[in-house]
Amino acid sequence: MILVTLGTQDKSFERLLKALEKELKKGTIQEEVIVQAGYTKFKSDYMKIFDLIPSDEFDQLIKKCDILITHGGVGSILAGVKNHKKVIAVPRLSKYKEHTNDHQIQIVHEFAQEGYLIELNDLSKIGKVLEEARTWKPKKFKSNTKKFVQSLEDYIEQESKKTKREQLKQLWNRYKELFLYLVFGVLTTVVSLATYFILVPYLLNPDHPIELQIANVIAWIVSVTFAYFTNRKYVFESKSKNRLKEAASFYSSRLVTLLLDIAIMFVGVTLLKGNDKIMKLVSQVVVIVLNYVLSKLFVFKKK
């Protein structure tokens, strides 16, 4: 009997089962094949497939099987070699989205170098490897080989840290633009509010409609100038050589949101008699979102 275990990894390892299915259809595998598939969903008329097998039943299957085919997980491999089974290990590969990295290649290779298992990296050769395994004699595993196991554990820990760093890097690369836009969007808002609050009520009277809008326009000019240079350099990393056209486009898009800002302030403060500072905060939230959309789609659009 051949036992196949794919572990409890939350990613599919359908590639291995497809290779086995092909050999079963060809008739090169005559033994019964039992599969502990975990998260891998696969239907077969040639193999008995279970999602999870209770640990006591799994232990019995390990002892009963003639050949164990497993992924490159240390736990699954040790379950076979400690029972002195003929183990064929197939590492999960990141390029097939079977794992987040390729550390299983090293794990399988280390065990193979010690003579505990047969390493299989090319699934097109699974038939030949199975034929080899039927007559192959594995090295007896010694429970006191702490140095070997420790070296594997150290390697896995290093790879785990490396994977976390890679995941953080990927996360940063994916959301860097949006994050920086929000940062500089907040700073732009601070610049706009600071300018407005300096002008009102110390220099201009917010109860006077014209003076209110003058303060609004001045705050807009200062903040948009700040926004253009920070967005160009840090957020969208523009390489455009036609800065005049780009700046004109940027100011035009911000003019659209200025008109929206003016409308919000006019309705909220002049008509509805709301608090001008609260209405200014509300209008800025709306403006920040719309500014990102316009900058992304029109001003700093990458060709």
N, C-alpha and C positions, 0 to 999 in steps of 0.2 A: 504494500500500500504506500502511496505517495501522499504526504501531508504538505499542504501549502499554507503558509501563514503570512499574512500581509500586515500584521500588527494592528495597532489602534490609531495609527497616524490619520489625521483628519483630511487626507488627500487621497484621491483615487490612484490605484496601481493596476489599472485595467490592462496596461501594456503586457504585463507578465501573464495574465490569464488568457489574453488573446493568443500569445505564443504557445501556451500549453494546449489550448483548444485546437490550434492548427495541427499540432503533433498527434493529438488524440484522434482527430478526423483522418489523419494519414495512417493511423494504426501503429505508429512507432512507440506509443505508450500503451501497454497492455494492462498495467496495474490499475487498481481503483485509485481515484484521485479525490481527496477530501480537502476542501478549501475553507480556511477561516479568513473571510474577506474584509472584515471591519467595515470601513466606510466605502469600500469599492463595490459598486453595483454592477453585477454581471450575471447574465442568465446563460445557462449551459445545459445541454442534454447529456454531456459527457462527464461532468464533474458534480460532486455533491458540495454545494456551496452554502455556508452558514455565515451570518453576519458576525456573531460572537459565539464562542463555545465556552461553557462553564469551565473554570480552571481545573477541576478534578477530571473532567472528561478530556480536556486538552492534554493534561499530563499523561493520560492513558493512551491517547492517540500518538503522542511523541514516542512513548515506549513501544508502541505497536508498529509504527511506520518503518519502512525499509529506507526511504529517502525523505529528507526534509528539504523542501524548497522554501526559502524565506527571503524577505527583504533585508536590508542591511542594518536593521536595528540590533543593538548589542544584546538586549534581553532575549529576542527571538533566536539569535545565533547561539547564545549560551545555553538556552534550553535544549538545543540539539546536540552541541558538542559535549555538554556534561553528561548526556545520556549515550555518548559514543555513537551518535548517528551519522550517517552519510549526509552531509549538509551541502546544499548548493545555495549560495547567497547571491542575490541580484540587487545591486544598489538602486535606490530610487534616485532619479535625476531631476534637477531643477528645471532643465530645459523642457521637460514634459509636464512641468507643474506637479510633480510627484512629491516634491519637498521644497523647502525654502532655499536650500543650498545643496552642495554635492559632498557633504562630509561622509555619507555612507560609502562612497567609493574607497576612501582611506580606511574605514573600519573593516570593510570586506577584505581589502588587500592585506591588512595586517594579520587578520585571522588566516588568510590563505598562505601567507608567507610562513606562518608557524606550522602549517600542515593540518589545520583543524577543519578546513572546508575547501570546497571547490568554488572558485570565483567565476562568476558569469556576468560579463559586461555586454556581450552581443547576443541578444535573444534569438537571433536567426540560427544560432548554434546550439540551442537548447536540447535538440534531439541528440546530437553528438555528445554533449556534456552528460546527459542522462545515461547514455550508454557507457561512458567512462565511469560514472559514479557507481554503477552496478558492481564493478570489480575493484573499485578504489578502496583503500584502507586508510581511514583517517587516523591522525595522531591522537593518542589518548590524552584527554585534557586533564591537567593536574590542578587541583584546587588551590595549590600553594603558589601558583604563578601570579602573585600579587603585582609584581612589577609590570607584567604585560597588561593586566586589567587596569592598573592605575594609569599607565601611559595612554590607554584608550579613553579613560574617563577624563584625563587632562586634555586630550585632544578634543573631545566632545564639548567640554566646558569652554575651550578657546573658540571653537566654531560657533557655539551658542552666543558668546559675546560678540563675535564677528557678525553673526546674523542679525543681532539686535541693532548693531551699529548700521548695518546695511539697510535695515528696515526704517530706521530713523532718517537715514540719508534719503531714501526713496520718498518717505513721507514729506521731508523738507522740500525736495525737488518738485514734488507734485503740488504742494500748497504754498510754495515760497512766494509766488507772485501775489496771491490773494492775501497772504499774511502781511507782506510788506506794504501792500496797498492799504490794508486796514491800519497799519501802524502810521503810515504817512497821511492817511485819511484823517486819523485822529489828530495828528499834529497840524494838519491843514485846518481842521475845525478849531483847534486851539488858537491858531493864528487869526482865523476869521473872527472868533468870539472875542479874543483879546483886543483886536482892532476896534470891533464894534463897541465893546464895553468901555474902551478908552474914549471913544467919540461920544458915546451916550452914557450918562447925561452931561458929562463935563464940557463938551464942546457943542453938541447938538441936542435939540429938544425932541424926544421921541413922541411927544404929544402933537407935534407939528408934522403932518403927513409928508411934506417935502423933505424936511430935515431928517426924518426917519429913514427915507429912502436914500438920501445922500450918504448917511452913515452905512447903510446896507451896501451901496455900490463901492464905497471906499474899502470896506472890509472884504468885498469880493475881489477887487483888483489885487490887493495885497496877498490874499490867500491863494488865488489862482496862480500868481507868479511863483509863489513858494511851491505849489503843487506841480507846476509844469516841470521845474528843474528836478525835483525829487522823483517824480514819476518817470521822467525820461531816463535818469541815470540809474536809479535803484530798483524800481518796480518792473518796468517793461524793458529796461536795458536796450533802449532804442539805438540803432546803428544808422539811422537815416542821416544823410548828408545835407538834405534840404531842410535845415532847421527852421527857416522862415515859414515854409509851407506847413511844417509840422506844428509850429507854435500857433500859427493862424488857425489851424484846424482844432488845436487844443482849446484856444480861447473861444472859438466859435461854439464848441460843444459846451463849454462852461457858461457861455452866454445863455444857452437854452436853459440850463439849470438855474442860472441867475433869475431869469424871467419867472421860473417856477417858484424860486425863493421869494421873489417880490410878491407874487400872487398869494403865497401862503401868509406872508407877513401882513399884506393888505387886508386879506379876509380875516385873519386871526386877530390882528391888533386894531386896525382902523375900523372895520365893520363890526366885529364881534366883541371888541374891547377887551381882548385877552391880554395876559401878561406878555410883554414884548420879549422878555428873556426866555420864557418857556416856549413861546412860538418860534423863537430863533433856534432853539435846540431841536425842536420837532422838524423844522424845515431842513436843518443840516443832516439829519439822519436820512431823509428822503433824497437829498442832493448827493450824499456820499455814494449811495447805491447806484443811482442813475449815472453819476460820473464814471464809475468803474465800467459800467456797460458800454458807455460811449467811447471811453479811452481804449478798451479792449477791442471793440469791434471796428472802430473807425480811425482813431488818432494814431495809436501805436500798433496797428495791425501788422503782424509779421507776414512777409510775402514768401 
